[in-house]
Amino acid sequence: MKKQLSVCFFGFDEQDEGGRAWAIRTGLVERGIEVQRCQTLVNGFFAKYRDLYRKWNEITSPVDAVYVIFMGYYLMPLAWFLARRRGIPVILDTLVSQYDTEVNDRKRVSRFSPRAWFLWSADAISCFLADAIVVDTLEHKRFFAERFFVSPGKIIVARVGCRSDLFKPLPSLQAPGDGFIVEFHGGFSPLQGVEHIIHAAKIIQDCGEQVHFEMTGMGQLFAAMTRLAEQLGLTNMKFLDRSPLQELPHSIARGDVCLGIFGTSEKALRVIPNKVYECMSCGKPVITERSPAALEMLHDGEDVCMVPPGDAAALAEKIIALKRDPTLRGRLGERARARSESDFSPHAVVGNLVDWLESHV
């Protein structure tokens, strides 16, 4: 009889049960792999190390691998030490690079500053210590191999997925008179290209089309984007506060069309953001940018609609086209939901990870 594998989820405790860790954990369990948890909520770097060390020593049942969940870069030395003591591999879910995010995409850190070198070193050392790292796209696999000198053979691609237990098709929550609604939710980071959505809204407003944009979330560029909308005199866009994860499906349900990302940074072209998976899982037609990452798994005009990165005019044209074609919207939504169930479910996204575990443990 085949032995049941056991993986220890190690790192910070996701109180809100964010989609990435949930999808991986749920998928492993669905494939018959036991998941134990060694996670911490305490504050302070050394306090976290002490708490995780204590909880690790309380695990008495066999563990076949340690899985350091996303944002666990700084916990890798401890995870590596504990795993080596038991002679088991350690896997790091890098998802994205800290250096790339802060220096290249958000531009909050100069590439010549000591902090930039620290972030690059943290990424590189974490990848070096891991027996395998997990990323979300083939584009990110190439990036980590080139930028951090990681052997492609130790890089596992696992799509982001989403909380499929939450993100399901819901009845439309529109009230009479709401009109045609375009939904967006996100953290207002540069890669999302919110400025291009705002310029598209301006084009649509000037055309006299009755389209309303609902923008949910907060983040780095929120103040700048609200100022831009005000400067352009937008009357067809409403900014809403950040919603708890459990309420986002209701925000999506209000939309006739949902938006992904439209940024032009290198990182933007390497990712398929969680909002795309969430909206597809809800059975909504989605517009997002045409990028190398998106083209890995998605098909323009079949399960999503794509526009060139940073092209507000093309986005406005696509929104108007979908507004005028309810049949196409329905077909896109149905296909999006079907792809979510077949290719982006927790069971599906962990396929490569399970193959690695079965061949290396």
DRENSE-468947 format. One record per residue (C-alpha): z, y, x; residue in three letters. Coordinates in steps of 0.001 Angstrom, whole numbers, padded with zeros to 6 digits, always signed. Each point is the difference from the previous one (the first is absolute). Example, Ala and Ser with C-alpha at 12.3 -4.5 7.8 and 13.67 -1.06 7.14 Angstrom:
+007800-004500+012300ALA-000660+003440+001370SER
***
This chain:
+000000+000000+000000MET-000915+003471+001250LYS+002998+002003+001166LYS+000855+003121-002005GLN-000185+003034+002256LEU+002697+002666-000054SER-000627+003642+000978VAL+002703+002632+000471CYS-000879+003496-001254PHE+001588+002289+002556PHE+000509+003764+000058GLY+000709+002873-002322PHE+000894-000721-003615ASP-002623+001368-002389GLU+002177+001169-002852GLN-002974+000953-002148ASP-001741-003320+000688GLU-003115+001660+001384GLY-003284-001789-000444GLY-000736-001190+003551ARG+003132-002050+000685ALA+000160-001190-003612TRP-003585-001286+000072ALA+000497-001866+003285ILE+003324-001503-001060ARG-001267-000971-003451THR-003179-001508+001408GLY+001910-002119+002522LEU+002306-001332-002701VAL-002971-000779-002256GLU-001491-002049+002850ARG+003163-002041+000377GLY+001559+001813+002969ILE+003705+000763-000185GLU+000886+003653+000660VAL+003454+000875+001293GLN+001059+003620+000426ARG+001757+001792+002831CYS-000280+003655-000961GLN+002211+003052+000297THR+000764+003197-001888LEU+002423+001567+002468VAL-000759+003294+001739ASN-000196+000490+003742GLY-002031-001815+002629PHE+002826-001968+001618PHE+001689-000611-003343ALA-003224-001587-001243LYS-000150-002249+003051TYR+003623-001105-000500ARG-000515-000663-003717ASP-003179-002002+000563LEU+001594-001984+002828TYR+002945-000874-002251ARG-002222-001005-002925LYS-002219-002088+002275TRP+002992-001979+001202ASN+000958-000663-003628GLU-003290-001838-000585ILE+000817-003656+000429THR-003115-001670-001425SER-003051-000571+002233PRO-002410+002886+000586VAL-003516-000663+001292ASP-001146+003592+000610ALA+001270+003579-000167VAL-002117+002470-001977TYR+000838+003628+000854VAL-001051+001999-003056ILE-001920+003273+000179PHE+001683+002903+001807MET+002000-002416+002122GLY-001431+001099+003362TYR+003377+001108+001357TYR+001638-003260-001036LEU-002429-002139+001980MET+002165-000363+003138PRO+002802-001477-002101LEU-002355-002167-002052ALA-001654-001284+003180TRP+003374-000810+001590PHE+001308-001846-003055LEU-003245-001917-000505ALA-000176-001064+003642ARG+003539-001352-000146ARG-001150-002380-002724ARG-003387-000660+001583GLY-001988+001307-002989ILE-002830+002559-000234PRO+000415+003591-001164VAL-002665+001707-002108ILE-000193+003786-000360LEU-001571+001605-003057ASP-001376+003108+001699THR-002282+000920-002912LEU-000822+003343+001680VAL+000735+001644+003344SER+002796+002574+000215GLN-001865+001770+002789TYR-003224+000142-001984ASP+001785+001233-003110THR+002018+002805+001586GLU-002393+001127+002749VAL-003526-000586-001258ASN+000299+000017-003783ASP+002904+002246-001002ARG-000198+002029+003230LYS+003741+000643-000033ARG+000298-000968+003665VAL-002152+001215+002895SER-001686-002840+001868ARG+001290+001539+003262PHE+003648+000192-001070SER+002753-002403+001141PRO+000427-001093-003618ARG-003623-001107-000137ALA+000514-002158+003093TRP+003170-001400-001558PHE-001831-000941-003215LEU-002849-001618+001931TRP+002501-001946+002119SER+001931-001147-003071ALA-003216-001290-001574ASP-001168-001668+003200ALA+003341-001629+000906ILE+000514-001261-003562SER-003440-001593+000015CYS+000636-001508+003436PHE+003296-001592-001072LEU-001464-001502-003170ALA-001618-003419-000026ASP-002266+001350-002735ALA-000506+003323-001734ILE-001175+000579-003563VAL-002413+002788-000963VAL-001795+000839-003232ASP-003714+000185+000897THR-002475-001253+002582LEU-000457+003630+001061GLU+003703+000179+000840HIS-000268-003294+001842LYS-002683+001512+002237ARG+002090+003168+000421PHE+003136-001845+001163PHE-002004-002208+002334ALA-001621+003005+001670GLU+002787+002580-000076ARG+003012-002217+000766PHE-001731-002807+001915PHE+001016-002651-002546VAL-001877-003284+000199SER-002102-000353-003173PRO+001245-003558-000265GLY+003544+001152-000769LYS-001028+002482-002721ILE+000210-001217-003600ILE-001730+001914-002815VAL+001939+000074-003277ALA-001218+002431-002661ARG+002555+002454-001355VAL+000004-001216-003587GLY+002505+001410-002456CYS+002881-000808-002331ARG-002084-002143-002316SER+003038-000521-002214ASP+000023+003750-000721LEU-003619+001064+000278PHE-001641-001567-003035LYS-002351+001311-002669PRO+001928+002064-002545LEU-001079+001667-003242PRO-001243+003537+000548SER+002852+002500-000200LEU-002220+002965-000745GLN+000968+002246-002875ALA-002593+001403-002426PRO-001764+002932+001609GLY+000719-001059+003600ASP-003700-000404+000661GLY-001443-001755+003045PHE+002686-000487+002671ILE-000496-000643+003715VAL+003141-001498+001549GLU+001197+000280+003596PHE+003315-000971+001540HIS+000990+000140+003634GLY+001985+001553+002798GLY-002340+002966+000629PHE-000627-001081+003593SER-003128+001159+001839PRO-001817-003321-000256LEU+000041+000235-003802GLN-002329+003009+000042GLY+001612+001734-002979VAL-001847+003229+000870GLU-003273-001729-000849HIS+001378-001041-003389ILE+000971+003617-000644ILE-003460+001283+000939HIS-001563-002667-002232ALA+002219+001199-002853ALA-001278+003541+000597LYS-003628-001174-000172ILE+000705-001867-003240ILE+001833+002987-001485GLN-002905+002306+000824ASP-002379-002467-001696CYS+002008+000285-003207GLY+000813-003712-000119GLU+003186-000842-001883GLN+001762-001966+002718VAL+003702+000209+000837HIS+001562-001058+003304PHE+003561-001340+000205GLU+001307+000005+003588MET+003257-001923+000424THR+002089+000049+003170GLY+001436+002106+002809MET-000474+000111+003748GLY-001139+001794+003136GLN-002844+002037-001533LEU+001345+000423-003530PHE+000792+003727+000335ALA-003328+000736+001681ALA-001926-001891-002672MET+001735+001727-002904THR-000777+003356+001644ARG-003645-000990+000396LEU-000224-000972-003677ALA+001536+003335-000952GLU-002374+001948+002263GLN-002989-001729-001586LEU+001308+000838-003468GLY+000110-003591-001193LEU+001016-000448-003608THR-000974-003670-000184ASN+002549-001367+002481MET+003672-000778-000485LYS+002393-000875+002823PHE+002788-002420-000906LEU+003100-000959+001978ASP+000296-003298+001848ARG+000534-002960-002349SER+002132-003071+000639PRO-002122-003044+000752LEU+000871-001529-003358GLN-001472+003004-001842GLU-003283+000224+001892LEU-001779-002579-002215PRO+000596+002347-002935HIS-001505+002911+001932SER-003012-002164+000807ILE-000294-001052-003641ALA-000589+003631-000977ARG-003070+000226+002214GLY-003557-000674-001133ASP-000924-000076+003697VAL+002302-000386+003013CYS-000505+001365+003497LEU+000541-001555+003434GLY-000381+001963+003242ILE-002661+002354+001358PHE+001214+001095+003446GLY-002212+000148+003071THR+002459-000988+002729SER-000512-003155+002051GLU+003050-001550-001625LYS-001324+000743-003489ALA-003104-002016+000839LEU+002125-002979+001127ARG+002118-000466-003128VAL-000218-001055-003612ILE+003079+001765-001425PRO+002488-001629-002311ASN-000995+002356-002838LYS-003445-001632-000136VAL+001539-003456-000382TYR+002496+001299-002577GLU-002636+001635-002193CYS-002322-002998+000257MET+002872-002284-000979SER+000511+002181-003090CYS-003629-000584-000962GLY-001113+003594+000546LYS-003315+001280+001379PRO+000673+001381+003471VAL-001879+002499+002139ILE+000761-000032+003713THR-001783+000842+003224GLU-002672-002150+001567ARG+001511-001104+003294SER-000283-002960+002378PRO+003350-001280-001285ALA-000938+000329-003672ALA-003315-001767+000584LEU+001843-002992+001485GLU+001234-001088-003425MET-001341+002307-002726LEU-003448+000430-001540HIS-001311+003379-001077ASP-001005+000045-003649GLY+001473-003441-000656GLU+003801+000098+000363ASP+000409+003650+001095VAL-002141+003113+000366CYS-000371+001502+003477MET-000902+003469+001241VAL-000434+001299+003558PRO+003255+001115+001704PRO+000781+003672-000488GLY-002843+000578-002484ASP+001401+001960-002952ALA-003394+000437-001630ALA-000675-003753+000020ALA+003476-000642-001418LEU-000535+002509-002793ALA-003379-001559-000803GLU+001512-003495-000133LYS+002851+001095-002276ILE-002439+001630-002422ILE-002236-003080+000049ALA+002918-002269-000879LEU+001171+002393-002705LYS-003386-000290-001668ARG-000233-003790+000331ASP+002927-001807-001682PRO-001830-003318+000306THR-000086+000311+003790LEU+003677+000980+000044ARG+000876-003078-001985GLY-002031-002293+002228ARG+001509+001467+003177LEU+003516-000365-001384GLY-000540-003621-000997GLU-001499-000870+003373ARG+002792+001830+001832ALA+002632-001997-001851ARG-001828-003255+000685ALA-000223+000770+003742ARG+003704+000857+000040SER+000912-003344-001500GLU-002323-002044+002220SER-000053+001781+003373ASP+002908+002461+000158PHE+002818-001946-001631SER+003074-000835+002108PRO-001232-003597+000206HIS-003322+001188+001413ALA+001134+002702+002428VAL+002245-002373+001989VAL-002744-002556+000582GLY-000620+000877+003662ASN+003730+000300+000657LEU+000687-003449-001440VAL-002821-001478+002092ASP+001559+001522+003117TRP+003464-001306-000859LEU-001266-003508-000665GLU-001847-000094+003314SER+002676+001610+002183HIS+003323-001235-001391VAL
***
